[in-house]
Amino acid sequence: MNIVVVDDDEVARLVLARMVSSLGHTVFVAEMADEALHLVDDEPVDVVVSDWKMPGRDGLELCRHIRGRQTLEYVYFILVTSLDAQADALTALAAGVDDCLVKPVDRFDIQLRLIAAERVTALHRRLAEQMASLERIGVEAAASARIDPLTGLGNRRKMDEDLDVLTSRRDRYGQRFGVALLDVDHFKTLNDTAGHQAGDDALRQVASVIRAKLRRADTAYRYGGEEMLLVLPTGAELAAAAAERMRDAVQSAAIPHPGRPGSGSVLTVSVGVAEAADDPADFLAAADQALYRAKSAGRNRVALAHAVD
């Protein structure tokens, strides 16, 4: 173990350090409590063996400070007392001290304490690892709960959360953003002709094309069914240009559409674009209306909400 020995008495400090070192441990020595704190902060310390009475911060204050750190790492604390301070041992334990030793320290006594310390610190280390693992699992579970399992895009829950944040930033800082609602053309025909598994595969391929074309600040979500929503940190015109690039990329990917036989039997998308200038329900409705116009005009095109609305 890594053990810090703290004592303002040089002779006592060196004798105890040699004793601990002879038991096979790595020893750091400190003359004052503040020096010991620096060692605890900078090194992977398992145990502190500290004299109680020291100038400035005493051993009990040192223990309280170590216990007050916001960390999962546990430092076993042994307080060295004089014989007439034995009555204060219960006070020390209540303050967070793990064990006490009475001066002069006997090698056998310190060996027993360090065996116990090794068991306790090993247990705390396992608990800390388990807590860290559970925390990672929790973070991963929270992330997966916001991802659409079919497409790998954000789901509606994630979309709603992000739109709330972006709308707040827009209102507070004037950060414009646009939304593009994308719908796979003739998707029902594809499902009816080739089956729902082929439809799912087509959605996965469209999502893959979209992810490849997203810029760092862009985000994409599965809006529902065969509809996907792009959120673009820009005004309406530039958002429409980005949506056009997405539309062209999907067509260029030449994803087969078995429900549309002939030389042009590839999957295409229609897109409705709106600037997020009001509440999410309103600008999403505007994007949906623009999408309806794009489909009514022949599909495989982008329509901008404010062009007509």
N, C-alpha and C positions, 0 to 999 in steps of 0.2 A: 504494500500500500504506500501511497504518498502521504507523509505525515509532517505536519508543521509543529515544531516545538517552540513555545514562546515563554521567555523568562527574561526579566531585566537583569538578573544575576548571571554574569558570564560563566562562572564555574558551574552553577546548577544547570544552566542551559546546555553547556558542552557535555557534562556528565550524562544528562538525560538523552541528548542527541546520540551519543555513542552507544548508550544502552539500547535505544530503539533501532539504531543501525545494525547492531550485532544480532538483532532478531530477524534480519533480512529485509527491512523496509527502507524506502528512500526517504531521507530526512531533509527538510528545509528548516533553517533556524531563523528566529526573529527575536529582536530585543524588546520591541514594543508592540502593542496591539495593532496600531495602524499599519506597521510593516507586515504583520501577519495577515491583515485584511487584504493588502495588495497581493500577497502570495495566494490567498484563497480565490481572489478574482482572476488571477493570471494563470494559475496552475490547476491541474486536475487533482485537488486535494481530497483525500478520504477522511483524514482524522486531524484534529487539532488537539494538542496537549498543551494546556496553558496554565501558567501560574495565576493565582487569583489576585494577589496584591501586587499591582504594578503602577508606576507613575502614569498620570494621564488616564487613558481608558483602561479599566481593570479587566480581569479575565471574564467576569460576569457580563460586563458591557460588550466585550468582544463576542461572547456567545449570542447575546441578544441581537447584535448586528448581523451576525451570520444567519441566524434563524429568520431574520426579517427580509432576506434576499428573495426576490421573485424568481425562483429556479426550482426545477425538479431534482437537482443534484443534492444529495444529503451528505452533510459533513458531520461525522461523529465527533462529539466534543467531550474531552476529558479535562476536568478542572483539578489542578493540584493545590491542595490546601495545607495549612499547618495543622498540627494536632489540636490546637485550641480552637480551630475553626470548624471542627467536625459538626458542631451543632448547627452550623449554617448550611450543611450539605443538602438538607431538604429544600431550603430556599433556592439553592443552586439548581437542583433538579427541576423545580417548578419554573425556573427561568429558561429551561431548554437544555441544560447540561445533561449529558447521557450518563456520565459516571464521574466519580471523584477518587483521587489518590491522596494519601497523606504523606507529607514529607517526613523523613527522607524516603524517596521512592525506591522501592525494592524491584530488582529485575524481574522476579517471578510475578509480582503484582502487576507490573506494566505489561508483561507477556499475556497474563490472563485477560486484561482489559482489551488488549489489541486483538486477541482471538475473538472476543465478543464483538468488537468493532468491525472486524472483517465480515462476520456473518450478517450484522445489521446493515452495513453499507452494501453488501452484495444483494440483500433483499430489497433495499431501496432502489438499487440500480435496475433490478428486474422489474419492479413496479413502475419506475420511470419509463423504461422501454415499452412496457405494456400500455401505459398511458399515452405515450407518443404514437404507438401503433394505432390505438383506438382513435386518437385525434386525426391521424392520417386517413383512417377508414371513414371517419365522420366527414372530413373534407371531401373525400372522393365520392361518398354517398350523396352529399349535398350537390356536388357538381353533376353527378349522373342523373339526379332527380330533375335537372334542368336541361337535359339533352334528349332530343327525340331519338328513340332507339332505332328507327328505320333509316333515317337520313343522316344522323350524326349532327344535325344542326340544333340550335337552341330550340326548346319547346315553347309553348305559349306562356308557361309560368316564367321562364327566363326572359321572354320577350316583354311581358308586362312589367317585370322588375326593371329591365334596362330602359324601357320607354319612360317610366316614372323618373328615373335618374336623369335621362337626357332632357326631358321636359323641364325639370327643375333647373338644370344648367342653362337651358335656353332662356327661361324666364329670369334667371338671376344674372347671367353673364352675356346674354345675347348670342349664344352659340347656336347657329342655324343647323338644322339637319333635315334630310328628306327621307321618305319611305317609298319603296317600290314593291308593289304587290304583284307577284309573278304566278301565273297559272299555266299548267301544262295543257296545250291545245288537244282537243279530242281525246281526253284521257278516258272517258267512259267507253269510247269505241275500242281503245286499246285493251281495257279490262275485259270487255265483252268478247273480244276476238281471241286474245291470247291468255286470258285468265289473270286473276289478282296477283299471282306470284310474279308474272311478267310486268304487271303494273308497278309492284313494289320495287322490282329491279330497275325499272325506268326512273322512278323517283330517286333511288340511290345514285344513279348515274347523273341525273340533273344536279343533285346536291353536290356531288363530287366536282362537277364543272364549276358550280357557283363558288365552292370553297377555294378552288384553284385561282379564281379571278378576283377574290376579295382583296382589297387593300388592307393594310394593318388596322386602320381605324374603322373599317366596315364590319358589320355583323349581319348574320343571316339566321332565319328561324323558319321552322315549319309552322305555317299559319293554320293549316288544317287541310285534310284531304290532299289534293294535288297542288295546293297553294303554298307558296313560300314568300316570306317577307324579308326584304333587304333594308337595312337602316344605314344611311349614308351621311356622313358628317359634312354636308354641303347644302347649298340652296337648290331650288327645284330644277333649274336648267342643267346644272352639272350632275344632279342626281339622275335626270333623264338620260344624259349622255352615258353615265355609268350603267344604267339599266339597259341601254341599247347595246353596250359591249357584252353584257351578260346574255341578252337575247341572241346576239350573233354567235357567242361562244357555244351556247346550247345547240343552235342549228349546225354549227361547224363540227360539233362532236359526232354528228351523224348517228345518233342513237336510234335504232330501228323502231318504227311504229307499224306493227303488223296490221293494225286496223285501217291503214291508209295505203293500199296496194299501189304499185306503180313506181316510177323513177324517183318521185319526191317523197317516198315513204319514210321520212325521218321525223323525229320528234321535234316540235317547236314549242315556244312559249309566248304568251302575251303578257304585257306588263302595264300596270297603271301606277303612275308616279304622282306624289303630292308632297308639298313642303309641310313640315310639322309646325304649323303656325298657330295651332289652337290646342284643344284637348285631344289626347290620343283617340278617343272614340270618333271625333270629328275628322281628323286627318286620315285615319284609317278608312273611314267611310268615303272620303274624297278619293283616296287611292283606289278603292273598290269600284267607285263610279267610273273612274278613268279606265280601269281594267275592263269594265263592261263595254266602254266605247271602243277599246282596242279590239275586243273580240267581235263586236258588231261591224267593225270596219274591215274585217277579213282575217283576223288573228295574225299571229307571228309579227307583232309590232308593239311599239311603246306609245302610250298616250299619257299626256301630262294634264293633271287635274285642272290647273288654272288656264289652260289653253281655251277651254270652253266655259267651265264653271265660273 
